[in-house]
Amino acid sequence: MSAIEHSPGLFIRGFTPPLALADFKLVAFDMDSTLINLECVDEIAEAAGRRDEVAAITEAVMRGEILNYKHSLRRRLSLLRGVPESALQAVCAKLKLNPGVETFVGACQAAGLKTLLVSGGFTYFSERVRKRLKLDFARANVLEIENGELTGLLLDRPWGDIVDGNEKRRVVLEVCELLGIDPKQAIAVGDGANDLPMMRVAGLSIAFHPKPAVRELAMVSIMEGGMDRALEVLKT
């Protein structure tokens, strides 16, 4: 089914707006390039003088050209071995919420939705975003830091070591079960190919300035403007 341009730069597919935001109970967000204005791993790589190499891998993953997210992340992290922790602090100084994010998250919270950040990025940054937006749940990868430097590895967690597309999907389904809701009562928001598994199980998928593969499948695609444009098709 082809997408219809609802208004300039805002495309919809498979439904007639408006939908009632309060009919949903959970909204799940990707972080890098969705909630925030950058790809954290690429910014860290700049400190190692390897930004171009790392960013090329990141871009290929987000476009869906590299399918093994776990392998690609381990490859990128190996290039960051020895980067000082101060580089992470420098990334935090550049990190900003994308336009419209606070408005859209606030509208979801006001409508009673629980909020989830689920990211293939790193807790060093996701915890700051979670606290700023007062999100209910978060899942991301944990960088291993020893003697003030990145080791190029991630710490194992009880659920595993890397949040990839399948883990994003699993977390969304797990939180839905925890809340006692159907996954069709969830909204998933992302921009890259590794967001597609969670977007496919959600009742509403929103692509924010997405890669082409994501735009082709999302129910709402925001190609211009801020995330709050989703409220043009969601009745609050």
Secondary structure, DSSP 4 states (H G I P E B T S, - for coil): ---EEEETTEEE-SS-SPEEGGG--EEEE--TTTTBSS-HHHHHHHHTT-HHHHHHHHHHHHHTS---HHHHHHHHHHTTTT-BHHHHHHHHHH--BPTTHHHHHHHHHHTT-EEEEEEEEEHHHHHHHHHHHT-SEEEEE-EEEETTEEEEEE--BTTBS---HHHHHHHHHHHHHHHT--GGGEEEEE-SGGGHHHHHHSSEEEEES--HHHHTT-SEEE-SS-GGGGGGSEE-
